[in-house]
Amino acid sequence: MSNMTENQRAQFERATYAGSGERIRRGSERGAGIYSVIAVVVAVLLSYVALSTIEGWWQWLVLAAIIFTVIGFMIAISPNRRGM
């Protein structure tokens, strides 16, 4: 290491701080699956309650506007979207 510049030494040491690829612990796929199931159940229940309390056409219109806005946002931030 004595023949390295300060920047080269910093880059070399930074790699050792991150740990090797073998020791890096990935997240629990089981935990992510449980979270997904719980999130879907909660979303279905909240959607049912929201749809059952809608009384007039104006509320349906507002719901449709919210849904179209969310879909537009999803399209706008999509990583697969072609560049302009």
C-alpha positions as CSV (number, residue, x, y, z in Angstrom):
1,M,0.0,0.0,0.0
2,S,2.9,2.3,0.3
3,N,3.1,3.0,-3.5
4,M,-0.6,4.1,-3.6
5,T,-1.8,7.6,-3.7
6,E,-4.2,8.8,-1.1
7,N,-7.2,8.5,-3.5
8,Q,-6.2,5.0,-4.5
9,R,-5.9,3.9,-0.9
10,A,-9.3,5.4,-0.1
11,Q,-11.0,3.5,-2.9
12,F,-9.3,0.3,-1.8
13,E,-10.4,0.7,1.8
14,R,-13.9,1.7,0.9
15,A,-14.5,-1.7,-0.7
16,T,-13.5,-3.5,2.5
17,Y,-16.0,-1.4,4.5
18,A,-18.9,-2.6,2.4
19,G,-18.2,-6.2,3.1
20,S,-17.9,-9.1,0.7
21,G,-20.7,-10.2,-1.5
22,E,-21.0,-13.4,0.4
23,R,-21.6,-11.9,3.8
24,I,-24.2,-9.3,2.7
25,R,-27.5,-10.3,4.1
26,R,-30.4,-9.8,1.7
27,G,-33.9,-9.0,3.0
28,S,-36.2,-11.7,4.0
29,E,-38.4,-12.8,1.1
30,R,-40.8,-14.4,3.5
31,G,-41.3,-11.1,5.3
32,A,-41.9,-9.3,2.0
33,G,-44.5,-11.9,1.1
34,I,-46.3,-11.5,4.4
35,Y,-46.3,-7.8,4.0
36,S,-47.7,-8.0,0.5
37,V,-50.6,-10.3,1.6
38,I,-51.5,-8.0,4.5
39,A,-51.3,-4.9,2.2
40,V,-53.6,-6.5,-0.3
41,V,-56.1,-7.5,2.3
42,V,-56.1,-4.0,3.8
43,A,-56.5,-2.4,0.4
44,V,-59.4,-4.7,-0.5
45,L,-61.2,-3.9,2.8
46,L,-60.7,-0.2,2.4
47,S,-61.8,-0.3,-1.2
48,Y,-65.0,-2.1,-0.3
49,V,-65.8,0.4,2.5
50,A,-65.1,3.4,0.1
51,L,-67.2,1.9,-2.7
52,S,-70.1,1.1,-0.4
53,T,-70.3,4.7,1.0
54,I,-70.4,6.5,-2.4
55,E,-73.8,8.1,-2.7
56,G,-73.9,10.3,-5.8
57,W,-72.4,10.6,-9.3
58,W,-70.1,13.4,-8.2
59,Q,-68.4,11.1,-5.8
60,W,-67.9,8.6,-8.6
61,L,-66.5,11.4,-10.7
62,V,-64.0,12.3,-7.9
63,L,-63.0,8.7,-7.5
64,A,-62.4,8.3,-11.2
65,A,-60.3,11.5,-11.3
66,I,-58.2,10.1,-8.4
67,I,-57.7,6.7,-10.1
68,F,-56.7,8.4,-13.4
69,T,-54.3,10.6,-11.6
70,V,-52.7,7.6,-9.9
71,I,-52.4,5.8,-13.2
72,G,-50.9,8.8,-14.9
73,F,-48.4,9.1,-12.0
74,M,-47.5,5.4,-12.4
75,I,-46.8,5.9,-16.1
76,A,-44.8,9.1,-15.5
77,I,-42.4,7.4,-13.0
78,S,-42.2,4.0,-14.8
79,P,-38.6,2.9,-15.3
80,N,-39.6,1.3,-18.6
81,R,-40.9,4.6,-20.0
82,R,-39.2,5.7,-23.2
83,G,-37.3,8.9,-23.1
84,M,-38.5,12.1,-24.7
